[in-house]
Amino acid sequence: MKNTKQDQTSAELHVVIIGGGIAGLSAAWQLRQTIDQTGLHCTVLESSTRWGGKIVTKRFDVVDNERTVGPFVVDSGPESFITRKPGAWDLACELGLREQLFNPGSETRNTYVVDQGRPVLLPISPLAFVRSRLISTRGKLRMFKEPFIPARRDDGDESLADFVRRRLGREALEKFIGPVLGGIYNTDPEYQSILTTAPVMREMERDGGSLVAGAFGRMRAKAKLRKEAKARGEILAPSFITFKNGADHLVRELVRQLCENSAFDLRLKSKVSAIEAIDGGGERQRYRLHLEGKESGGESILADAIIFASPANVAARLLQSISPESAASLAKIHHVHIGTISLGFREKDLQLSNPISGLMIPRREKRLIDAMTFTSAKFPDRAPKGYALMRVFFGGAAPYTMDLDDTALCELVLSELKELLGIEAKPLGYVVERWPASYPQAAVGHLGLVDEIEARLPAGLVVTGSSYRGLGVPDSIEQGRTTAVKLVRTLAV
């Protein structure tokens, strides 16, 4: 999707963005807001054949009784976005997509957790919690003590596991909070930084003195905002949003509007093989990016600044020759595998004893899959009437599953679903998506490491995206935009 060749002899400043995922595209969108004032030109390089990174929407049909049925609409990556972090909501509204959004409702409704090999309903309401057999009476009593546990009010980091044990007890970690947070972030709670992945929990503790008081305080504040908005005739965003035609609607419209501006050059199948620093004259440092592959023909691009919107392990490789210290720090950020397989069934063939919309699987259960969501239970329009769509996550608990071919993977997943949920049916069709070594793991002290990385980067080089200051799509959008703002200010100086 190439608009124009950039004139590299021009006096105008040239910014190159490496990575066409949502962070890179959001950085480009933010640059677009200042392009008339700054005179910047921007090239976005994506090594794969499509835009959006882990935002992927696919469609497939199946044949049932010699009749073609479809489409099944599959979001292989993220399918809904939280609005408490407003990045996705704000961007969608700026792009004119508000009418394409809808409220998927509660993300926790009918969510189960595997406990000793059996699915148990996750108790969300107070009454359900009291009645639940998931946590023992002793464990519940420990959780009820939470409002009386002294609050930690400093800014020091800790693991998700340490936080939950400290506030709610060991059993809450193992049976309740740990499986949920571990499932969301595809990680071991003992390892993951709370300040990176769930800072809101520390904020509630700090602001309210306890999670209970903090939660009630936020509920009151939210109710006040809604009342004030109603008085002004405004409508606040729902807690979660998704797109009627799939999450990639956001990406497609973002790319379309960027390509309307001649100052932007968006290129797919453009992999950067090496970067070298060159003298830009005066005090300015410039960089030459070498591309590989038939599409680029061995082309090189001159840049005044580079935004690395790729995973940290990719940025580490590219920075090795020009900033070994930065590369070494980037290499400390661990990345794991993640993949999804989405399966289409006849609705009548799935005889589940409970209306499950999601299933969290703790690592202690030693299963070969990581989690499951019943897509069509949450979004009925994603499957044809009379059919069901299910999505299964893999690659975290059993990394070798990433290397299985699609047929072997499907057979393994079906055997797990049979043991966990009693599903005997074979799918009518399925699609698989894999992201090897590309899901970041933010260890305790992660944000301090990111500060160190940013301080060591040479002038004109910045990093952004899910490897750094938040893993979700709203986080990545906000990071991309913030990074672009800071870069423009630096270039202006």
N, C-alpha and C positions, 0 to 999 in steps of 0.2 A: 504494500500500500504506500508507494513512494510518490510523494508530491512533486519534489523537485530536487535537483542536485544542488547542494549548498556550495556557494562560491567561497572557497576557503581562503581566498586572497582578500576578501572583504574586510573592511575595518570593523564591521559589526561583530559583536561577540557571539560565539558559537558554543552552545551547551549541548552535550551529548548525554543521553540517559541510557544506561545499559540495563535492560530488563523491561519488558512490556506487560508485566503484571499490573495489578491494580495500584500498587504504590508508584511505579514508574509512570503510568498513565495519569495518575492524580497529580504527580509533580509537573508533568507536562501541562495539564489543565490549569494549574496555578500559574505557571509561566505565561500561559495564554492570556491571563488576566492583566499582565503587565507588559505584554509584548510591544504595544504601541508606544509606551513611555520609555522602554529600555532599548528597543531596537535589537533585541536578541533574536537569534535563529536557534532552532532546537531540532535535533535528530534523536529519534527513539529507536534503539536497536533491540530486536527480540530474536533470539536464536532459534525458536521453534516456529511452527507453521501457523500459529494462531496467537491472538492477544488474550490477556486476562489471567495468566498464571493458573492459580488453583480455582478460579471461577470458570467453570466449564458446564455448559448446558448441552445435553445431547438428546436426540429423539430416536426412537426405534419402533418398528412395527413387528408384530408377531403373526404367525399363521396358526389359526385355531379352527379345526374341522374344515380345512381347505378354504378358509376365509381369512383375508388379511384384516388384522385388527390393530388400531393405533390412532394417534401416536402415544407412546409412553414418553413423558417429559422428565428427563433425569438431570438434576443438578449433582454432578459427581463430587464437587467440592462444596463450599458453603451454599446453603439454600435460603437462609434468612439472616437478618442483620439486626443487632440490638441498636436501639436509638438513644439509650442513655449516653452512649458515645455517639455523637451526632454525625460522624463523618459520612456514612453512607446516605443517611436521610438528607443532609444538606446538599451533597453532590447530586443526588437524584433530582432534587427540587431545582437546582441550578440548571440541570440539563433539560428541564421541562418534562420530567418523567413522573410527576406526582400522581397523575391519573393511572399510571401503570402499576402503582404499588397497591398492596392490600395487606391487611392485618391477619397473620396466620393464627392469632390467638396465643394461648399459653404454650410455651415451649416445654413445660414440665408435665403437662396433662398426660395421664396414663403412661408415665415413664416407670420402668421396672429396673431393678438391679439384680444381678445374679448373686445369690448367696447359697453356698454349699451345693452348687449345681442346679439350683431352682430359681426361677424368676420370682422376685418379691416386689410388690408395688412400692414405689418410693413415696413415703408419707410426707406430703407437702402441707396439708392443712393441720392445725393443732389437733383436731379430733382424730384424723387419720394417724397422726404421729403417736398419740396415746394408745390407739388400738393396734398399731403395727407390731408384728412379730419380728421385724427386721432387727430391732435393737432390744436388748434385754432391759428388764426393769432397772437394774443397776446402771446400765448405760444411759437410760432416760433420766434417771435422777442426777447423774453427773452432768448431763446437758442442761438440766434445769438450774444448775448452779452458775451457769454462764454469766448472768447479770451481776454476780457478786465476785467474779474473778477480777483482780486489779488490772486496769488497762495499761497496755504498753503504748506510750505516746511519742517515742522517738522515731527517727526515720531509718533505723537499721533494718536490713533485710532478714528474712528467715524463709525456710521452706514452707510450702503449703501444709505439709504434714506436721511440722512443729507448731504452726499457728493453730491448726485444728485441735491438736492434742492439748495445747495450752488453754484454749478457750472452751472446748467442748468435750475433750476426753478421747481416749484411745479408741473406744468402740465407735464413736461418731466418725472418726477418721476411717476406720477399716470398713464400716458397713454403710455409711451414709454420704458424708461429704467427699471423702477420698475417691470413691468410684465415680462420682459425678464430675469432679474437677479433673481427675486423671483421665476420664473418658473424653472430656471436652478438649483437653490439651495433649492427648495422646502421649502421656508421660507418667512417670512414677512421682507421686506427690512428695516423696522423700527428697527428691532432687530439685523440684521446680521452685523458682523464686516467686513468692507471693506478691512482691512489689511490681513484678512484670506481668503476671498472669491474672491475679485477682486483687489488685490494689484497693478495690472498693471495700473489701472486708477489713483491711487495716484502717481505711478511712472511717468506717462505721465505728470501729473500736475507739479510734482516737477522738472522733467528734462526739460520740454518745457515751463513751465510757464502757460500753459493751455492745455486742452485736444486736441484742434485743432492743436496747435504747436507740442505737444508731438506725436500725431498721424502721422503728416507729417515727423517728425524726425525719427520715427520708420520705416516709409515707405522708406525713403531715405537709412537708414542703411540696411534694408532688400534687397533693390535693389543692393546696393554695395556688399553685401555678395553673392548674386546670380551671379553678374558679375564676382567676384573674383573666385567663385567656377566653373563657366563655363570656365574661363581661365585655370583653373587647370584640367579641364575634369571631375569635380565632379558634382553630382546631389544632391541638397539640398532637405530635406524632404518637402512635401507639408504641407499646414497649418493644415490639419486634415488627419488622417489615420484610416483605419479599416481593418479587415481581411476578405478575400474572403469567408471563411467558418464559419464566426461568431467569436465574440470576445474571446470565450473560447479556441480558437486555441492557444492563447498566454499562457493560464493557463496549458493546456494539455502538451504542449511542455516543459514548465518550470518544471512541475512535473516529466515528463519523464527523463529529463536530470539530475535533482537532484537525482532521484532514481538510476541512473547509478553509483553513488558514494557511496561506502560502509560506508562512514562516516556519511551518512544521514539516518534517520529513520523517514519516513512520515506515520502518522497514522490518519485514518478517524475514526469517531464514538468514539472519545477519549475525553471525557469531563472532565475537571479538576474540582473537587468538593471542594478542599481546598489546601492551601499552608502553610507550616510551615517553619520557619527559624531554622536552626540547626548549631551547631558549626562545621566549616570546618577544624579546627586546625590552629594554627598560627593566622595570621591576616585575613584569608579568611573566608567569610560567605558563607554557602551553604544553599540550599533550598530543601525541600521534597514536591513533588507534588503528591497529591492523586487523582487517576482517579476513575470514577464511570461508571457503565454499564457492560453489559455482555461481551463486547469485551475486556475490560481491566481486568475483573475479580478482581476488587479491588486493582489493582497494584499501587505501588508508584514508583516515579522516583526521583533520586537525580540529582540536577543541580547546577552548579557553577554560572550560570547566567540565567536570564529569560527575553525574549523579549515578552512583552504583545502587540500582534498585533491584538487584539480584540477591539470592541467598548469600549469607556471609561466606560460605565455603567457596562460592564462585568468585566473589570479590577478593578473597584471600589469594586465589590463584593468579588473578589478573594484576594484583598489586605487588606480587613477590619481587619483581625486578626493579620497581621504582620506589617502593617503601616496604622493605623487609620487616621492619618493626610493626607496621600496621597489619601486614599480612599475618605475622605470627599471632597478634592479638585476635584478629578475625578468626583464625583457625581454632581458637579456644572455644568458639561457639559450636556446640555439638548439634548435628542434624540427624534425624532418624527417618525411616521409611514411613510412608502412609499411602494407602490405596483404598479404592472403593469398588465394589461390584454391585450393580443395581439389577434386580431380577423382577421380571414380570410374570405374574401367576393369574390363573382364574381365581376369582374371589371365593367361589364355592369350594375350591380345593384346599383352602387354608382354614382349617378348623381349630382356631386358637381358643383356649378356655377363657382367656381374658382379652379385653380390647387394648392390646399393647400398641403404643405409638413409638416407643423407644426403649432400648435395652442397653444398660450400661454393664460392662463386664470387667470387674476388678482384676488386676494382674495376679492376685493371689489365687484366682480360680484356675489358672494355668490352661486357659482356652487358647485356641489357635486364631480366633477372631477378636477384635477389639470392642466393637459396639454394633448396634443395629438400629435403624430407624424405619418405621413403617410410613413411607412417604405419602402414600395415598390415604392413610388415616389422617394425616395432618393437612394434606392438600389434595382433596378428592379429584380435582380437575387434572392432576398429573397422570392419571391412568384412565383408559376408556371405561365406560359404565360396565359393571360386572367383572372388572379385573382389578388387580392389586399390584402395587409397586413397592418393593422393599430394597433398602440400601444397607449394605454391610461394609464395615471398615476392617481393614487388615493391614499387616505389615509392622505393627508396633510390638505386640506381644510375641509374635513369631516372625522375625525378619525374613526367614527363608521363603515365606509365602510370596514375597515380592518377585521371586525368580520363577515361580510356577507358570506354566502356560495357562491360557484362559480356561481350557477344559479341565485341567487338573485343579485349578483354583476353584472353579465352580463346584466340582465334586467335593472338595474339602469343606467349602462353605456350607453346602447342603448337609453334609454329615454333622457339622456343628449345629445347624438350625434344627436338625432332627433330634439331637440329644438335648438341646436347651428348650426348644419350644414344641417338640413333637411334630414338626412339619414333615410330611412324607412326600408331598407333591414335588414334581420336577418343574422348573421354570419353562415358560414358553419361549423366553428370550432373555438376554442379559447384555450389559455393557460393562467394561472394566476400564478404570483409570488408575494409573500408577504415578507416584511422585517419589522416586528413590532418593534417599539422603537429602531431602529438601524441606523437612518439617523441623524448625528450630526448637531447641530445648534450652530454656532460659534457667540456668542454674542460679543458686543463691549468690548474690553479688553481681548479677548480670548487668544491671544498669551502671554499676561502677566500671565494669569492663567496657561497656559501650562508651562511657565518658572518656576512658583511656584511648579507645580506638579513634574517636573523633578528634581528640587532642593531638594524636600522632600523624593524622593524615596531612599530606602536603597541601599547599595552597591550591584552591580550585577543585579539590576532590571531596566529595561528601557521600555518606551512605544513608540509605533509608529502606524501610520495609519491615516485614514480619520478623526478621532476625534480630531486631534491635529494641524497639520500645513498645511492644505490644503485638500479639499474634493475630488478632481478628481482622476482618476486612475494614471495619470502621477505624481501627488503630492504624492500619496500613495507609488508608486514605489520608488520615490526619497527618501522619508522618510525612508522606509524600508532599503534601501541600506545605507543611511547615518547613521542610527542607528546602523547597523551592524558594520560599520567601527569604530565608536566611541567605541562600546563595545569591539571589538578586542583590541583596543589601551588600554582600561582600564584593560582588563584581562592580557595583556602583562606586564603592570606595577605591 
